[in-house]
């Protein structure tokens, strides 16, 4: 099975013409997207505050309510473009896709789009299951979408990975690995919750987002972790599940 993997669209609508040309002859079986369709300064500011203080800010952000219709249209346009490739789309929301109900309502209008956040989806012999949003100190879903570590660890059903060799984890927040290490600060941007899921379930792949640097891959035990890079920068990955092989195509020019 051949998958096109995307992350961190962040309003990058300029990618579509180049992406359509790049994927024209790829014979894809499925598309996976691991979150962050929307991108606004207010959400970025809120996310930074939440991580630094451990709590949501009390600042009112009326501009986000005013943007509700615009964001609904952005979600709809995003899925119109992804489903245009003619294969099923599996996804999890990102931490900027808040409130998450707005995104899910738009996604429900597409028969070939599947939200796998806490909802395993079986396709062509594989199980795709996901953990979306940010993982942080508290639960929130107003300006940003985030689950506490305690809640995040319980979102997926216990039996989602009964066949590890054919199980694929989609995670907006990446596990801690060499890809998430800031060597200068000796800190990770990933979450140990995802590492623990991988250590317990040992899925064949973890398809992860929210690392805005270069795309890459790493092994955590028997699990191949793949980060496709940022979609808004023209980055994506092609994943061959049977061959356990990943290709990072040349960055698209937009």
Secondary structure, DSSP 4 states (H G I P E B T S, - for coil): -EEEEE---TT-GGGHHHHHHHTTTS--SEEEE-S-----HHHHHHHHHHHHHSS------HHHHHTHHHHHHHHHHHHHHHHTTSSEEEE---TTS-SHHHHHHHHTT-TTEEE-BT--EEETTEEEEEE-SEEESS-EESSSEEEEHHHHTTSS-TTTTSSGGGEEEEESSPBSSGGGEETTTTEESSBHHHHHHHHHH--SEEEE----S--EEEEETTEEEEE---GGGT--EEEETTTTEEE-PPPPP-
